[in-house]
Amino acid sequence: MGADHTRPAPSAPPRVRRILVATVVPLFVATLIAALVLWPWNAPDPATGTDAPRYHGTVTRVVTEPCPPAPETPEGSPDAPQGPCGTVTVRVQDGPDAGQQVETPVPVGPGAPTVAVDDEIILVELTDPADPTASTYNIAEHQRGKPLVWLVALFAAAIVAFGRWRGLAALGGLAASFAILLTFVLPGISAGNPPLLVAVVGAALIMFVVLYLTHGVTAQTSVAVLGTLGSLVLTGVLGTIATAATHLTGFGSEDATTLSMYQADVDLHGLLLAGIIIGSLGVLDDVTVTQAATVTELAHANPGLSRTQLYRAATRVGRAHIASTVNTIVLAYAGASLPVLLLLTADSRAVTQLLTSEFLAQEIVRSAVATLGLIAAVPLTTALAALVTTAGRRGGDATDRAATAPAPTPRPATERSEALEALSGPRGDTPSAAPAGWPDGHRSTDTAW
């Protein structure tokens, strides 16, 4: 049977683990205290009773017919009827009219759903302002609950099947991220707290929970946590400087303008910075965890690598990772804003004016600041990982000094020949006695050397 050459992964010595604990635990406690201080304890409850009641229904019949002409409205004008007219019969599934058949007009207009028999849809009950006792139903949209449930189930099954317990932990981390966003970050910003501060604290809280839950409480994970936290702070500083230098107001999108009408006290400039922080967190986690794992695996594969060699080798991996991630960031922002980008291409303004407009300028700032934070994460995390991985070696930096020391100069061929002759006598002769320490009968010849 062959020998097992598998080496255990190098672990940090107790002294290094104590240092990591003394560094990470106070940061985690400070994050918890900041989250408690900024927690939206007195956040206003969402308005209730202002939206029209919505009920589930199933389409049982669709009757379409051409729309009658409207003489008072010119053909093709925005107010002219568009699309087919007719009625849709729907069986109501819940609400006061559950089990009854109701008729609704065929949905028309931009974004109106196209319905067919057996489609499950959402009904909106509209009350006549002149007669509160009279109400009608309109089709709002399709029910998407079942397809989404099946898609999420497939998503979770694939992650658990491939990642096993690690995949299950990743799903737990994903659930924790959404919980923190929905219970702390979004309500905190809505309550009027500084968006940048809320985003940094929320991102740090997500980072602690997700990284340790997914990757375990190890020295490698602690290195990734420190690298991520340092990069997040740097990203926030760079984002503040960049948005101030470019005079961004946060009103670069229609969504931001609409939000300002509903919640006038929300700081849209801070909200822009908060979006940069939250958007950078996921990619930062990827980079820092990868760099810490790369250093650990390199040290496992070759324990003789020095601290400098580990850093250089892992940094080369990080460069390749960053080169592909930069494109990912830009394409992610472009994909999320594709309708607006298409709208801008039809603009008659010059390209330079489009690029410096509020909307495109803030997207450029998002991409640039996030990329700078990622670039800083690679050397920071790699250096910490190399330091922790090699800290347990005897002699401190002796390995590094040995790796960088000049190689011994080989002896000239003439000196080697003289040494051989001293041992074996003239070429071709047999020594009368073997040198001390050689087995009996050993014959030293030039071929043996």
N, C-alpha and C positions, 0 to 999 in steps of 0.2 A: 504494500500500500504506500502511495506517495505521501509525503509529509504535507501537512496543511500550512500553507504560507500566509494565511490570512492574519493580518495584524489588527489588533483592536484600535479603534479610533482614539487618537491622543486626547486626553482629558486635561483640563486646566488644573494646576496644583491648588491645594487648599488656600494658599495665600492669595492667588489670583482670584479664586472664587469669592473669597471674603471681600476683596476690593470691588469686584463686580456687584456683589450684594449691597455693599456700602454706597455704591453709586446709583444703582437702579432703584433700590427701595425708596430712598428719599425722593427721587423724581416721580415715582408712582404715587407716593403719598401726597406730594405737592399737586399732582394732577387731580387726585381725588378731592383735595381741599378746594382747588380752583373750580372743579365741576360743581361742588356743593354751593360755593359762593355764587356762581353764575346760573345755578339751576333755576328754571322758570317756575318758582313756587306759586307766584301770583299771576301766571299767564292767563289771559282771558279765555274763557271757553269758546269754542267755535259757535258761531251763530246758528241757532236751531229754529226751524219753522219758517225760514225765509225761502227755501227752495221748494219747488213744486214736488208733490209726492211722486215717487217712482215705484212702479210695480212690474213684476215679471209677467210675460204672456207668451203664447204660442200662436203663430200665424196659421189660420185655417183656410183662408181664401184670399185671393188677390184678383181684383178686377181693375184693369187699366183701360183708358180711353183717351183720345186726343183732347188736349186742353182747349176749351172754347176761346175764340179770339176776344181780346179786350180792345174795343174800339177807341177808348180814351187813352190807351197806352200804345205808343209806336212800337212796331215790331223790332225786336232786338235790343230794346232799351233795358236797363237794369231792373226795372219794375215789371217787365213783361213776364208772364208765366213761363217757366222752363220745365222741361221734362214731362213725363206722362202724368196725366191726372187719373183719378179713380179712387177706389176705396180698398181698404185692407180690413178683413175681418180677423179679429184676434180673440182667443180664449184667455181670459184673465186668470192668472194662477194664484194671486194673493190680493189682499186689500179688501175693501168693502164689496167689490163686485167679483169676488173670486168665483170661478166656475161659470161665469156668464160670458156670452159672446158680445163684443163691442166692435163698432166700426170706426176706423180712423182713416184720414186721408193718406194717400200714397206719399211717402216722404220725397220732397223735392228740394233743390238748392244745392250749393256747394257742400260736399262732404256728407250729403244725405245717404243713409244706408239703403242698399238694394235688397229688398226682402222677397222671400218666396215661401211657399207653403211649407209648414213644419219648422220654420225658423223660430228660434227662441229669441225674443226681443225684450227691450225695456220700454215700458209705457210711461208717459208723463201725463199726469192729470192736471188739466188747466181749468181754472174756475173763472166764470164770466164775472167781471167786476160789477156789471149792472145787476146781475142776479146771482148772488153767492150760492144759491141752491142748484144752479145749473152748471154742469161741468162736462168737459170733453176730453178725449184721450188723443195723444199724438205719439208716434213712434220716435224715440230718441236715438236708440242704437241697438246693436246686437248684444245678447248676453255672451260674455267671453269667459265666464267662470270655468266651465268644464275644459275647454281647450287649454287654458292657462294651467289648470291643475295637472292635466296630463303632461304638459311640457315641463313643469317644475318637477313632477315625479320622475320623468325620464332624465332630467338634469341631475337630480339627486342620486338616482340609481347608478348613472354612469360614473359620478364622482366617487361613490362608495365602492363600486365594483373595481375601479382602477386604484384608488388610494386606500381602500380598506379603512382601518382605524384612523389613519391620517386624513383620508377623505371625509370621514364622518366628523372629525374635529374641524376640518375646513368649513363644512356646512354649519357647524355651531358658531364658528367665527363670523361667517356671513350673516347669520341671524343676529348675532350680537352687534354687528356693524349697523344693520338696519334699525335695531332697537335704539342704539345711541343716537342715530341721526333723527329718528322720529320722536324720541322722548326728550332729547337734550338740545341738539344743534338747531333744528328747525323751530321748536317752540322758544328757545332762548333768543334767536334772532328776531322772531315775531314779537317777543316781549320787549324789544328795544335795547337789549344788551349789545355791546360792541361786536359786530359780526366777525372781525378778524380774531379777536380774543376767544370768542366762542368756538370758532373753527379750529384754532390751534389746540385748545383744550380738548375739544371733541375728537380731533384727529389723534392726539396723544392717547386718549382713553381707548379709542378703537385699536390703536397700534398695540398697546399693552395687552389688551384682551385677546386680539386675534393672533398675534405672533406667539404668545406663550401657550394659548389654547391649541394652536395648530402644530407648532413645532416643539413644544415641551419646554420645561423650565431647565435650560441648559446654558452653559457659557456661550455657546455659539449663538443661541437665540438672544442672549443679553447683548452680545456684540451687535447683532442686527438691530435691536431696539435702540441702542445708543447711536448707531449710525443713522437710523431713520429719524430719530428725534433731532439730532444735530442738523440734518438736511432740511427738516420741516421748518426749523427756526430760521435757517438761512433762506429758504424759499419765501417765508413771510417777510423777511427784511428786504430781499430783492424785489418782491412784489410791491411793497410799499414805496420803494424808491422809484420803480419803473412806472407805476400808475401816477405818481406825483410828477415825474418828469414829462410824461406824455399827456398830462392834464385830463385823464379819464374821469368821467363823472359817474359811470355805472348805468347811464341811460342809453346804452348802445343797442339795446334790443327792445322789441315791442313788449316782450314779457316783463321786462324791468319797468317800462312805462306803465303797463297795466297794474303791476304790483304797487307802484307809487300812488296810484289812485285809490286802491283799496286800503293800503297801510302807509299813510303818509310819513310815519315816524321811522320807517326802515331806512337805514343808511345804505344806499345802493352802492356807493363807493366801497364801503366795507364789505358789502355782500359780494362784490367782484373779487376782492382779495380772499374772502372766505371760500369762494368757488375754486380759486387757484390752489388753495391749501388742500381742500378735500379732493380735488381732482388729481393732485400730485401724490397723495398718500398711497393709493393702490400701486402705482408704478414704483414708488420709493420702496415699499415693502418687498416687491419683486427683486429689485436690484440689491438691496442690502442683504436679504436672506441668501440670494445666490452668491454674493461675494463671500459671506461668512462660510457658507457650505463649501465653496471652491477652495478656500484656504485650508479648511479642515480635511477635505479629501486629498488635496495635494500633499499635506503633511502625513496623511495616512498611507498614501501610495509610496512616498519616499521620505522616511523620517530623517534622512540626512540633509534635507534641504535647509538652508539657513533662513533666518528671518528675512533678509534682503531678497533671497531667491524666491521665497514664498510670495513676498509682496509683488515682485516683478511679474511672476508667472500669473498670479491671480489678477493683476491689473490688466494684463493682455486679454484675459477673458472678459474683464469688465469693459474694455474698449469695444470689443465686438458686441457685447450686450447693449451698450449705450448707442452704438451706431444703428442698431435695429430698432431700439426703443424710441429714438428721436422721431423716426418716421411714423411709429405707432401713435405717438402723442399728436402730431400734426394731423394725421388722417382721422383720428378720433374726434378732434375738435371740428374738422371740416365736415365729417359725416353728420355730426349733431347739428350743424348749421347749414346743411346743404340747401334747404329751400331759400334761405336768405341769400346764400351765395349765388344761386341761380337768379334771384331777383336783382342782385347787384350787377350781374353780367349784362343785363338789359339796360343798365344805366348809361346815359349818354356822357357822363363825366369822364375825364381822363383817368388812366390807370393810377397815376400818382395820387390823384384826389380820392379815388376809391380806397387805396391802401392806407391813407391817412385818415379815413373817416372813423367815427367813433366805434362802429361795430367791428370793422376789420382790425383797427388798431388794438382793441382789447383782446381779440383772438391772437394777434401776434404777440402781445405781452404775455398772455397765458402760456403759449407754447414756449417762448424764450425763457421765461422765469422757471417753468417746470423743468425744462431741459438743463438749465444751470444748476438747479437743485439736484438733479440726477447725476450730473457730472461730478458735483462735489461729494455725492454719496459714495462713489466708487473708491477714491483714495482714502476717504475717512474710514469707511467700514473695513476695507482691506488692511489698512495699517493696524486698526484695533484687533482684527482677527489674527494677523500675523504675530502681533505682540502677545496675545493671549495664548496662541497655539504653541509658541516656542518658549513661553515663560518657565515651563517646568524642566527645561533641559539643564543639566549640570554645567557649571562653568559660565552661566550667564550668556554673554555674547561671544564666548570662545568659539562657538561654531561659526558665527559670522566672520570672526577674525581668521579662522582657518580657511574659510571659503574664499576670502579675499587675499590671503597671503600668497606670495609668489611660490611657484612650484620649485622643488629642489633641482639644481643644475646637474644633469647627468655627467658622470665621469668620462673623460676621453677614452677612446678605444685603446690607446697605447697603455694607459694606466691599468685598464682591465686585463690586458694581455700579460703585463708584468705580474699582476696579482695571481693569475692562473699559473704562470710559470713557477712562481714561488711555491704554489701548492703541489703542482704535479711534476716539477722538474722540467728538463728539456723536453720539447715537443716529441711525442712518440715514446718517451720512457715511462716506466711504471714506477710510482713512488714506492719507497721501501716500507712506508707505513702510512696509514690513512690519518688525516687530521683528527684531532681530538673531537669526540662527539659523533663521528661517522660510524655506521655499523661495520662490523668485520666483513671483509671481502668487498667493500665498496671501492670501485675503481673510478677515480676522477679523471675524466677526459675532456677535451675541448667540446666534444659533441654534447656531453651532459650539461655544459654551461650555456 
